[in-house]
């Protein structure tokens, strides 16, 4: 891979390049990196003894753009960070600005938001599962996962007209009322979905190749997880029973019963099991939520021009990939003074070096997959 | 959320850039665009006086420049000199075991130009605490990577986008932008259309990225 861009800087700081080891490049254009990620691997034979991530290929300066847009204008941009979970990004941003404005979305809006966000979590996990299995060599799950993801995207399309970068929510609530058969569609999806999860599970959970490729691969214990800031399924797979939806509930999560799945060893297999179980729990949340969607307005009184009082707020949600936080500083004008996005993928990726040391190059593919990163969010 | 609702007491601290050392007028003056109207009703930031802030004050005295509460979230304004001890204490004694986020804000009109902003979270107590560290342009804060390893990349990002160099950082170099890039885009005096045209010409073989 011819690349002069970062070579000098890396040599200067001496993080890599010992005497007899081989340094190879993985990426930036590599099918298993799920985007434009370049990993420099220092190898001793085929064993990884060191690594360095080179990121930033997709850097668009999202936080700078935010300072030059109004609060509403910036909302569609957040969809383009973690573009496979646009609805979750939007929820975090809208709720953060609502906190800054000291308003609350009406109950009906909060429940509809919860339903769509949980469907988004399922869609995000499905895409992860399909591609992760594909990386490891299992071709079939991808087709199954895409089949169910399509159903979720159809619901999004019916609701707001968009499938991927949905911009489904507005600051203060929702722009669109739920369409007539939303509950029915969600219910039908959830009914089918239980047996579908079982299908993935049948393909992989007891599969000896799958177990061989994932058991004890990419170990990360809970202390390291917390020290490195890793969150979401990565943290839970290491045995920490913690979920932002329970710890600091937002939207309508305090009304629903669900379990937090945890792993025991913190390896790639545990992270797989945790995400599979999370899909089951998301399905249960959706089923509870459609039982009783409150009636009433879908938009709080926020006015057309948003000028949050000067000050600052930090709000975080449990995104499909981990803690997704927004720190917004207002100077009282129509544009945010500063928007900081705490990207779960970026911070989880930091754990990669620790996880791949001692493993073979083929395992690196599995470990990048198990972190479930989206480079649009890593680079912002 | 970072608990303890207090009744608003004093209006003195209604601007977000309040810190022990900010004689400059206000946050509003610093935006390139519209200055804020002074019509803000009740101040959103009120002094914080709870057990947590008292413990910090007792322990560090003048190291804690101010304690505020904004929309029910606790904020401690901390001097850069004692940052490392305060971080250690937060982790060891107060059990803020997760450095959830670490970033900076630029206030070009202020004497201390930058605020470093750390969001701490405690799994034990399920609370958040925000540390804000006012910082002059030339000041070099100590790295938090020794306390919370998560700070490693976060500090590189701050270095990259704001140009704040951390003392003792294990690998301080740009992370999102190319290593040879000139300038720090999240500074307020870096225009949104500005770029390192020399770098773009040299490396991308085009006249401009716009």
HADDOCK unambig.tbl for C-alpha pairs under 7 A between the chains (distance, minus, plus):
assign (segid A and resid 5 and name CA) (segid B and resid 178 and name CA) 6.77 0.50 0.50
assign (segid A and resid 6 and name CA) (segid B and resid 178 and name CA) 6.76 0.50 0.50
assign (segid A and resid 6 and name CA) (segid B and resid 179 and name CA) 6.15 0.50 0.50
assign (segid A and resid 9 and name CA) (segid B and resid 179 and name CA) 6.14 0.50 0.50
assign (segid A and resid 13 and name CA) (segid B and resid 171 and name CA) 6.61 0.50 0.50
assign (segid A and resid 55 and name CA) (segid B and resid 175 and name CA) 6.58 0.50 0.50
assign (segid A and resid 55 and name CA) (segid B and resid 176 and name CA) 5.99 0.50 0.50
assign (segid A and resid 56 and name CA) (segid B and resid 175 and name CA) 6.72 0.50 0.50
assign (segid A and resid 56 and name CA) (segid B and resid 176 and name CA) 4.01 0.50 0.50
assign (segid A and resid 56 and name CA) (segid B and resid 177 and name CA) 6.00 0.50 0.50
assign (segid A and resid 59 and name CA) (segid B and resid 176 and name CA) 6.44 0.50 0.50
assign (segid A and resid 64 and name CA) (segid B and resid 186 and name CA) 6.02 0.50 0.50
assign (segid A and resid 64 and name CA) (segid B and resid 192 and name CA) 6.84 0.50 0.50
assign (segid A and resid 226 and name CA) (segid B and resid 97 and name CA) 6.91 0.50 0.50
assign (segid A and resid 226 and name CA) (segid B and resid 98 and name CA) 5.82 0.50 0.50
assign (segid A and resid 227 and name CA) (segid B and resid 98 and name CA) 6.54 0.50 0.50
assign (segid A and resid 227 and name CA) (segid B and resid 148 and name CA) 5.50 0.50 0.50
assign (segid A and resid 227 and name CA) (segid B and resid 149 and name CA) 5.62 0.50 0.50
assign (segid A and resid 227 and name CA) (segid B and resid 150 and name CA) 6.05 0.50 0.50
assign (segid A and resid 228 and name CA) (segid B and resid 148 and name CA) 6.94 0.50 0.50
assign (segid A and resid 228 and name CA) (segid B and resid 149 and name CA) 5.25 0.50 0.50
assign (segid A and resid 228 and name CA) (segid B and resid 150 and name CA) 4.09 0.50 0.50
assign (segid A and resid 229 and name CA) (segid B and resid 98 and name CA) 6.15 0.50 0.50
assign (segid A and resid 229 and name CA) (segid B and resid 99 and name CA) 6.40 0.50 0.50
assign (segid A and resid 229 and name CA) (segid B and resid 100 and name CA) 6.36 0.50 0.50
assign (segid A and resid 229 and name CA) (segid B and resid 150 and name CA) 5.23 0.50 0.50
assign (segid A and resid 247 and name CA) (segid B and resid 126 and name CA) 6.77 0.50 0.50
assign (segid A and resid 248 and name CA) (segid B and resid 1 and name CA) 6.68 0.50 0.50
assign (segid A and resid 309 and name CA) (segid B and resid 40 and name CA) 6.24 0.50 0.50
assign (segid A and resid 310 and name CA) (segid B and resid 15 and name CA) 6.12 0.50 0.50
assign (segid A and resid 310 and name CA) (segid B and resid 16 and name CA) 6.37 0.50 0.50
assign (segid A and resid 311 and name CA) (segid B and resid 15 and name CA) 6.37 0.50 0.50
assign (segid A and resid 311 and name CA) (segid B and resid 16 and name CA) 4.77 0.50 0.50
assign (segid A and resid 311 and name CA) (segid B and resid 44 and name CA) 6.42 0.50 0.50
assign (segid A and resid 311 and name CA) (segid B and resid 45 and name CA) 6.78 0.50 0.50
assign (segid A and resid 311 and name CA) (segid B and resid 70 and name CA) 6.77 0.50 0.50
assign (segid A and resid 312 and name CA) (segid B and resid 16 and name CA) 6.75 0.50 0.50
assign (segid A and resid 312 and name CA) (segid B and resid 70 and name CA) 6.76 0.50 0.50
assign (segid A and resid 331 and name CA) (segid B and resid 27 and name CA) 5.86 0.50 0.50
assign (segid A and resid 331 and name CA) (segid B and resid 28 and name CA) 5.35 0.50 0.50
assign (segid A and resid 331 and name CA) (segid B and resid 36 and name CA) 6.55 0.50 0.50
assign (segid A and resid 332 and name CA) (segid B and resid 36 and name CA) 5.11 0.50 0.50
assign (segid A and resid 333 and name CA) (segid B and resid 34 and name CA) 6.27 0.50 0.50
assign (segid A and resid 333 and name CA) (segid B and resid 35 and name CA) 6.51 0.50 0.50
assign (segid A and resid 333 and name CA) (segid B and resid 36 and name CA) 4.92 0.50 0.50
assign (segid A and resid 337 and name CA) (segid B and resid 31 and name CA) 6.98 0.50 0.50
assign (segid A and resid 338 and name CA) (segid B and resid 105 and name CA) 6.84 0.50 0.50
assign (segid A and resid 342 and name CA) (segid B and resid 101 and name CA) 6.17 0.50 0.50
assign (segid A and resid 379 and name CA) (segid B and resid 176 and name CA) 6.42 0.50 0.50
